[in-house]
Each structure stands twice: as structure tokens, then as C-alpha cells.
Amino acid sequence: MGKREMPAKEHRTQRRPQDSRKSQDNRRPRDSRRTQDSRKPQGNRRPEKSRRELEEVYYNPAKSMAGDRRGSGTNKKSSGNRKETARKGNKKDVLGLILAGLQGLVSVVFMVMLFILDMLPIEYLGIIAVILLLLFGITLATQFRKKGRHIGGKIFSFFIMILLLFATYYIGKANGALGKISGGSYKVDNMVVAVLADDGAEKIEDAASYTFGVQYAMSGDDVRSAVADINEKLGTEIQTVEYGSLSEQAQALHDGQVQAIIYNEGYTGILEEAFENYSKNVKVIYQHSIKKELDNTAAQVEVKKDTFSVFISGIDVFGPIETNSRSDVNIVATINPTTHQILLTTTPRDYYVEIPGISGGQKDKLTHAGIYGVDASMRTLSQLYDTEIPFYARVNFTSLIEIVDQLGGVDVESEFAFTTSEDSGLVMDVAQGTNHFNGQQALAFSRERQNIEGGDNQRGKNQQAVITGLIKKMISPAMLVNANGIINSVSGNVETNMSQDQIQDLIKDQLAQGKAWNIYSVAAAGTGDEQVCFSYGGGALYVMQPDQASVDTIRSLIDRVENGETLEGSEIAQ
């Protein structure tokens, strides 16, 4: 067979694409020149795509694809970087706004805590609110700045939040401590079992077979409660021998007639007066606490308007403030909030007086009234000076030291120069005139009575001088700076039946008015003597017979303060 020829029709079909391309090339001569012109460099400026470039891409897709392949990597990378930068910038903006929102929230919480504390006048709260609002505005404004990526604003906001959080924490802590200090409504009697120091018994179980000396003449119900508690704990009834007085009971232990005695721990001070080194010769192996409610009529007093009196009791212990104990400091502060007059009246601890509701007409030392509770001391002084005493404030050695130290020390005026004895707790030289004391020094100055002229009478005046110095410091700016530390440090070492609301009203009123106070000090006088005391029941103890003229003078001064007079000779505290 011969070679088959391709049909003409098919031949024409194969040649058609070439003709088509040639036709297209012939049809677009000017487009090519335009494309070449468009590719000429134009300096460093990136050329914009023109209509001719778009047409070239449309008519020459292969070239377009080649260009895309050459620049795809760079374009994608550049585009990705721009997107990443934008995304990071957005994140930072969002973070700044979140911080601003948190700052606003913390500011609100801080203001709420200030309202709950309720110690600042409304003017102070308004100023603080404005300051917080301005700080929030500054933080918020910094988030819209174009430069610096808002770093400064974020740091500022974080710093403000830290400060507010710390302040809020301490305000809450102070509010809780103030709640612990205020609203005292009970007293505690600690009944103890004591044996001789060299006795082998270390706990009550070791003394199950002992004979116990008891007396029911004083605190009889409490002694019975302690006996019942011991019997329950041991599961048997202990053997007891009854004595007529505390002195007979203690003597029986000393003579070996009984192996243990049960009594109120508050009587320890009395036993130390009667028996030399009593505390060193015995040891306590058991304690039974009895909690008793106190009558509280102080709630009705308007402390911002009504004149009121506060019994300031300094108990001679470092332990729990609620425990009944001898009251070595007995000061009545009569306060007129309208005239800003304060009368400080000191009564010697050994004043020979009746204890209403306790001694049955028999007299005793004023300090012994504290054994039966702070309410017994208040009734005793109220009867002595013929005035109502609705409030009390109890402090112990620990609280005085910490208050003075938190205030940065206190300036105290001394009438005499002297050196304190070891019994004061610290041997130191006191100068006549102004002395700057820390807490330990202020306590030693307040306790000293052996090395000063006037003995216990002068000690009372020295205690007034310390309180006057404290009042001056507390109404100064130092109180505002150290208020939180003071409140927290004395929590558990100060107790008052004044409510938290009443304390807050006093502080708020003082901050709002900022007026100076007039402080007048007076001390009851008397003469030393030896008499039988109700609480001891044994031999005579040292007492101080009241000077009635001085008592009458104090009564008159109290009346004048209540009537709105300003006492001449008052010391100004501002």
C-alpha cells in the first residue's frame, strides 16, 4: 500500500493555532510597547499597577503566572509580617484596656472598703474618689496614644492596682481588728488548781488522790463549778476541805494540810502581798475558765453629742485581756465632745473603798475590784464619784508597749527626775520635764512607785502624763499614718464595750472638725494605812484611806465638764 496522505481538512486544522497566534501578535503591536514602557524603573517608588499592566496580564496569562512565581515568596512574607504586626498591636491595645478595666474594678472595691470602715468624713471620701477617677482617666487615655505602644500606661495602671490592692487588704484587716477590740460583752474567770512547786504532779490526773483546799466565801459558785469540772474530767469525786478565807486556804497548802488548792487566778496578786514569793513557791496544774456576760448600757450613748465617761483599766498581766485581774491603773476619762474638754481622774490602786454588789458593805482595795470583773471596778468608781460610767477600755502591759511603738514613741512630762527600779520592768533614768519614751520605757515609767516621791499617788500622775502624751499623738497626723498598724497591733490586747460604730463616729468627727482638745488631769488623794480587806480575809494589808475633800473636788470637776465648762489650766492637745 502506498503512503496515506493526510486529508486536507485535517491539515488545515493543525495550521490554525499558528495562524491564530500570529494573528494575535499582529493585532497587538502597541500593547507590547506599552508593557515595556511600564517596566522602566521609576526611582525608588514602587510603581502602581496601571490599566495597561492589567491588560497585559489579561492577554498574557503565562507572563503573569511567571511574575507571580518570581515574587510570590516575598509578597507572602511581607503580607504575613504586616498582618502579624497588626495582630500584636491589637493584642497590646486589648491588654491595656483590660488593665484599665481591672484598675477601675479595684478602685471601686477600695472605695467600698473605705465605706465599710466608716472612719473618714464624706469630704475625705469625695477627694479620694476624685483622685481615683483621675488616675483611671490617665490610664485609659494612655491606651489611645499612637506612639510608645502604650507601655507607660500599662506600667502605670499595674502600679496603681498593686497599691490599691495592698491598701484594700490592710483596710479590711484593720476593720476586722477593730471589730475584735470593740463590743466587749463578757468577762472570764480562770479557776486554777495549784500545788507546791516541788510537787511531782504535772497535770490534774496526777492529783486524783489529793486532798483539795477550797473556800466558798468569795466566788463560791465559781469554785463549785471548778470542782464539778474536775470530777467530770477524772471520773470520780475529789476529796475537799473547806476553809473560811483565802489566806487560810493558802496557809493550809503551805503547811501540808492539803496537797492542792482551788481558787480564782485573779487572787494571785493578793496572795503575793500576803506570802513572800508566793508565785515562785507554787505551780498551776489545771485551769477552768468561766465566761460571764456583762451588762451593757453603753449602746444608747451618742458619743458625738453626749458627755460620757470611760473607765481606763490597766491590768497587771501580759495574758488574755478578757481575764479578770487586779486593776493597777484606774483612770476615769470624762469627755465632752461638744466643748472638746477631757477630764482625766486617777484613783490610787490601794484606795480603801466598798465594792458594790460584791463586798456586802465591807471595804477593800480598789485594785481588788478588778478580780470580780471590769464591771465591778466601774460600779466602785461610779459610786465613789457619783457619776455614770457607761464605757470601759482595758489594756494590759503588751498593748501599751505596742501602741507607743506604733506611734513612734511618745513625749511624756515628768514632775521629777528619778531612776526606775527593777520592779518596773526596766531600770532607766527619767529626766525632769519632757522625756521621749518607747513602749518599754513608757511602761516602766507608768509602773514605778518605789523610787519616786509620793509613791502610788505620783505613779497615778505619771500614768496620766503617759495617757496625755498618747492623746496628743493620736490626734496628730501620726495617727492617720499609723492607724492601721496601731489597730492591728493592739488586737487582742485592748478591749472596750464601746461599739465599732461609736468608735468610728468619734474618729470621723475628729477628722472632720480637726479641733484641739483641752485635757485637765486630777488625782484623788489619801493617806496610807493598814486594814483588813474583804478579798483577803486574813491579816491587815496596806491601803490608802480616801481624802474626802479631794473626792468632792473631783465630783465638782466632773459636773463642770458635763455642764459644758472649759477647765482653766487644761493642757492643749492638737
Rosetta blueprint (number, residue, H / E / L):
1 M L
2 G L
3 K L
4 R L
5 E L
6 M L
7 P L
8 A H
9 K H
10 E H
11 H H
12 R H
13 T H
14 Q H
15 R H
16 R H
17 P H
18 Q H
19 D H
20 S H
21 R H
22 K H
23 S H
24 Q H
25 D H
26 N H
27 R H
28 R L
29 P H
30 R H
31 D H
32 S H
33 R H
34 R H
35 T H
36 Q H
37 D H
38 S H
39 R L
40 K L
41 P L
42 Q L
43 G L
44 N L
45 R L
46 R L
47 P L
48 E L
49 K L
50 S L
51 R H
52 R H
53 E H
54 L H
55 E H
56 E H
57 V H
58 Y H
59 Y H
60 N L
61 P H
62 A H
63 K H
64 S H
65 M H
66 A H
67 G H
68 D H
69 R H
70 R H
71 G H
72 S H
73 G H
74 T H
75 N H
76 K H
77 K H
78 S H
79 S H
80 G H
81 N H
82 R H
83 K H
84 E H
85 T H
86 A H
87 R H
88 K H
89 G H
90 N H
91 K H
92 K H
93 D H
94 V H
95 L H
96 G H
97 L H
98 I H
99 L H
100 A H
101 G H
102 L H
103 Q H
104 G H
105 L H
106 V H
107 S H
108 V H
109 V H
110 F H
111 M H
112 V H
113 M H
114 L H
115 F H
116 I H
117 L H
118 D L
119 M L
120 L L
121 P L
122 I H
123 E H
124 Y H
125 L H
126 G H
127 I H
128 I H
129 A H
130 V H
131 I H
132 L H
133 L H
134 L H
135 L H
136 F H
137 G H
138 I H
139 T H
140 L H
141 A H
142 T H
143 Q L
144 F L
145 R L
146 K L
147 K L
148 G H
149 R H
150 H H
151 I H
152 G H
153 G H
154 K H
155 I H
156 F H
157 S H
158 F H
159 F H
160 I H
161 M H
162 I H
163 L H
164 L H
165 L H
166 F H
167 A H
168 T H
169 Y H
170 Y H
171 I H
172 G H
173 K H
174 A H
175 N H
176 G H
177 A H
178 L H
179 G H
180 K H
181 I H
182 S L
183 G L
184 G L
185 S L
186 Y E
187 K E
188 V E
189 D E
190 N E
191 M E
192 V E
193 V E
194 A E
195 V E
196 L E
197 A L
198 D L
199 D L
200 G L
201 A L
202 E L
203 K L
204 I H
205 E H
206 D H
207 A H
208 A L
209 S L
210 Y L
211 T E
212 F E
213 G E
214 V E
215 Q L
216 Y L
217 A L
218 M L
219 S L
220 G H
221 D H
222 D H
223 V H
224 R H
225 S H
226 A H
227 V H
228 A H
229 D H
230 I H
231 N H
232 E H
233 K H
234 L H
235 G L
236 T L
237 E L
238 I L
239 Q E
240 T E
241 V E
242 E E
243 Y L
244 G L
245 S L
246 L H
247 S H
248 E H
249 Q H
250 A H
251 Q H
252 A H
253 L H
254 H H
255 D H
256 G L
257 Q L
258 V L
259 Q L
260 A E
261 I E
262 I E
263 Y E
264 N E
265 E H
266 G H
267 Y H
268 T H
269 G H
270 I H
271 L H
272 E H
273 E H
274 A H
275 F L
276 E L
277 N L
278 Y H
279 S H
280 K H
281 N H
282 V E
283 K E
284 V E
285 I E
286 Y E
287 Q E
288 H E
289 S E
290 I E
291 K E
292 K E
293 E E
294 L L
295 D L
296 N L
297 T L
298 A H
299 A H
300 Q H
301 V L
302 E L
303 V L
304 K L
305 K L
306 D L
307 T L
308 F E
309 S E
310 V E
311 F E
312 I E
313 S E
314 G E
315 I E
316 D L
317 V L
318 F L
319 G L
320 P L
321 I L
322 E L
323 T E
324 N L
325 S L
326 R L
327 S E
328 D E
329 V E
330 N E
331 I E
332 V E
333 A E
334 T E
335 I E
336 N E
337 P L
338 T L
339 T L
340 H L
341 Q E
342 I E
343 L E
344 L E
345 T E
346 T E
347 T L
348 P L
349 R L
350 D L
351 Y E
352 Y E
353 V E
354 E E
355 I L
356 P L
357 G L
358 I L
359 S L
360 G L
361 G L
362 Q L
363 K E
364 D E
365 K E
366 L H
367 T H
368 H H
369 A H
370 G H
371 I H
372 Y H
373 G L
374 V H
375 D H
376 A H
377 S H
378 M H
379 R H
380 T H
381 L H
382 S H
383 Q H
384 L H
385 Y H
386 D L
387 T L
388 E L
389 I L
390 P L
391 F E
392 Y E
393 A E
394 R E
395 V E
396 N L
397 F H
398 T H
399 S H
400 L H
401 I H
402 E H
403 I H
404 V H
405 D H
406 Q H
407 L L
408 G L
409 G L
410 V E
411 D E
412 V E
413 E E
414 S E
415 E L
416 F L
417 A L
418 F E
419 T E
420 T L
421 S L
422 E H
423 D H
424 S H
425 G L
426 L L
427 V L
428 M L
429 D E
430 V E
431 A L
432 Q L
433 G E
434 T E
435 N E
436 H E
437 F E
438 N L
439 G H
440 Q H
441 Q H
442 A H
443 L H
444 A H
445 F H
446 S H
447 R H
448 E L
449 R L
450 Q L
451 N L
452 I L
453 E L
454 G L
455 G L
456 D H
457 N H
458 Q H
459 R H
460 G H
461 K H
462 N H
463 Q H
464 Q H
465 A H
466 V H
467 I H
468 T H
469 G H
470 L H
471 I H
472 K H
473 K H
474 M H
475 I L
476 S L
477 P H
478 A H
479 M H
480 L H
481 V H
482 N H
483 A H
484 N H
485 G H
486 I H
487 I H
488 N H
489 S H
490 V L
491 S E
492 G L
493 N L
494 V E
495 E E
496 T E
497 N L
498 M L
499 S L
500 Q H
501 D H
502 Q H
503 I H
504 Q H
505 D H
506 L H
507 I H
508 K H
509 D H
510 Q H
511 L H
512 A H
513 Q H
514 G L
515 K L
516 A L
517 W E
518 N E
519 I E
520 Y E
521 S E
522 V E
523 A E
524 A L
525 A L
526 G E
527 T E
528 G E
529 D E
530 E E
531 Q E
532 V L
533 C L
534 F L
535 S L
536 Y L
537 G L
538 G L
539 G L
540 A L
541 L E
542 Y E
543 V E
544 M E
545 Q E
546 P E
547 D L
548 Q H
549 A H
550 S H
551 V H
552 D H
553 T H
554 I H
555 R H
556 S H
557 L H
558 I H
559 D H
560 R H
561 V H
562 E H
563 N L
564 G L
565 E L
566 T L
567 L L
568 E L
569 G L
570 S L
571 E E
572 I E
573 A E
574 Q L
